[in-house]
Amino acid sequence: GGLHACSMALAAESATGIVVGMNVPDTHIPLIKSMNVDFVKRCQGDIRVKASLSDEDFVRIHEEDRGDVTVQVHVEDESGNEPIKAEMIWAWVNKNRACYQMKILC
């Protein structure tokens, strides 16, 4: 059997969120901006998800006060196929600005 389509999308979103969250400075928060997922093959067994940032994106996240980045993500099933093609766009904003705009205490 294979995994449900939404579970594969969630795995891709989680992996990219971890990569962004681990690289955003503590003064900022990551926010998912867009998820684009194409379901191209039936999933066979378990999946492995790999997400990464380019060197340029790493520098931008640390130098810019706010911005967004398309995070590369690859989802592979047990047969070695990519059952989904996904693109996740993450933004980062200053915590203080985000909290002020949402009128919450951070």
C-alpha positions in Angstrom: 0.0 0.0 0.0 0.9 3.6 -0.2 0.6 6.7 2.0 -2.3 9.1 1.7 -1.6 12.1 -0.5 -2.1 14.6 2.3 0.4 12.8 4.5 3.1 13.1 1.8 2.4 16.8 1.5 2.5 17.2 5.3 5.9 15.4 5.4 7.3 17.8 2.7 5.9 20.9 4.6 7.3 19.6 7.9 10.8 19.0 6.4 11.0 22.4 4.8 9.7 24.1 7.9 12.4 22.4 10.0 15.1 23.6 7.6 13.8 27.2 7.6 13.1 27.2 11.3 16.6 26.0 12.2 18.1 28.7 10.1 15.9 31.7 10.9 17.5 33.9 13.6 15.8 33.8 17.0 14.5 37.3 16.5 12.4 36.1 13.6 9.6 33.6 12.9 9.1 31.4 9.9 5.7 31.4 8.2 4.5 29.0 5.4 3.5 31.2 2.4 2.6 28.7 -0.3 2.5 24.9 -0.9 2.4 23.6 -4.4 2.1 19.8 -4.7 1.7 17.6 -7.8 0.8 14.0 -7.2 2.6 12.2 -10.0 2.8 8.5 -9.0 1.2 6.1 -6.5 3.4 5.9 -3.4 5.0 2.5 -2.7 5.7 1.9 1.0 7.4 4.5 3.3 8.8 7.8 2.2 12.0 9.7 2.8 11.9 13.5 2.6 15.0 15.7 2.1 14.8 19.5 2.2 17.7 22.0 1.8 18.5 25.6 1.4 21.0 27.0 -1.1 24.0 28.9 0.2 22.5 32.1 -1.2 19.2 31.5 0.6 21.0 30.8 3.9 22.8 34.2 3.6 19.5 36.0 2.7 17.7 34.6 5.8 20.5 35.9 8.0 20.9 39.3 6.4 17.4 40.4 5.4 14.9 41.5 8.0 12.0 39.8 6.1 11.7 37.9 2.9 10.7 34.6 1.4 12.4 31.5 0.0 11.5 28.5 -2.1 12.8 25.5 -0.3 14.0 22.5 -2.3 12.3 19.3 -1.2 12.5 15.8 -2.6 10.1 13.0 -1.6 11.2 9.5 -2.4 9.3 6.2 -1.7 10.7 2.7 -1.1 10.9 2.0 -4.8 13.1 5.0 -5.4 10.4 7.0 -7.2 9.2 10.5 -6.4 5.4 10.1 -5.9 5.0 13.9 -5.4 6.7 17.0 -6.8 6.5 19.7 -4.2 7.5 23.4 -3.8 7.2 25.1 -0.5 7.6 28.8 -0.1 8.5 30.1 3.3 8.6 33.6 4.6 10.4 35.0 7.7 9.5 38.2 9.6 10.7 40.0 12.7 9.0 38.5 15.8 8.3 42.0 17.3 6.7 43.2 14.1 4.6 40.1 13.6 3.4 40.2 17.2 2.4 43.8 17.0 0.5 43.3 13.7 -1.3 40.2 15.2 -1.9 42.1 18.5 -0.5 39.3 20.6 2.1 39.2 23.3 5.3 37.4 22.3 
